[in-house]
């Protein structure tokens, strides 16, 4: 159950924690608070998530339509090779 709660907290971007009084009584709760704080501190900031606002599409026709509607350029990326070697 605790793993599910931690995963939901991480994915939802929320900070789940037990009351500080519980942490003082039980060392396990203190560890849980430390882990949850570490997870919360490593979540991406709003500025770091700007990449998610890119209108990713899977085909050129949709990209052209959106580019015309929004008067924006198209960046075409194709993956045909091994990206680890820089050949894509």
N, C-alpha and C positions, 0 to 999 in steps of 0.2 A: 504494500500500500504506500509506503513512504517513497519508493522509487517512482511510482506513478505521480505522486504529488510533486516531487522535484522536477520530473520531466514536464509536467503541465506548467509548473511555475517558470521553467526555463523557456519553454516554447511560447508561453503567453506573455513573457516579458514582465511578469509580476514578481514581487519579492514576498515569499512565504516564510514566516518565521514564528517560532514559539515565543511566548512571552518571556522576557528576561528573567523573571522569577523562577521559571522552570529550568532555565539554563544553569542557574546557580545551584540547584538541588541535584541535578543529574549531569555528569560530565558528557554523556552521550548527546544530550540536548545542546550542550555548548558546542560540540563538534558539528552538529547539524546546523547551528546558527552560523558557524564559521564557513561551512561549505556553501550555504545559501548566500551569504554575503559575497563570497568569492565569485559565485555564479552571477549574481546581480552586478558586481563590479566589472565583469568581463563581457556583459551584453553590449552589442554595438550601440553607439549613440545615434541620435537622429541624423547628424551630419554624415556618419559612416554608413547610413542606410540609404543615401541618395541614389546609390546604384540600383536599388529596387524600383525606382520610379521610371526606369527606362522602359519604353514600350517594346518589349521583346515579342517578335512574331516569328512564325515558322516558315513563311513563304514570301517571295518577293512581291507578289501582287498585293498582299495585305500591307506590306511595308510601303509600297508606292502609294496606295490609297491613303494611308495615314500620313505619309509625308506631304502629300498634296493638301490634305485637310488642315494640317497644322503648320504648313509652310516650314518644314524642318528637313534637314538632310537625312540620308540613309547611310548607315554604316553596315557594310556587308561582311560578315565573318563566316568563313567556311572552314570546317574541320576535316581535312583530308590528309591525314598523316599522323605523326606522333607529336603532340604539343610539347612534350618534355624536351624534345630536341630543337624546338623553335620552328619546326616545319609543319605548317597547318594549312 
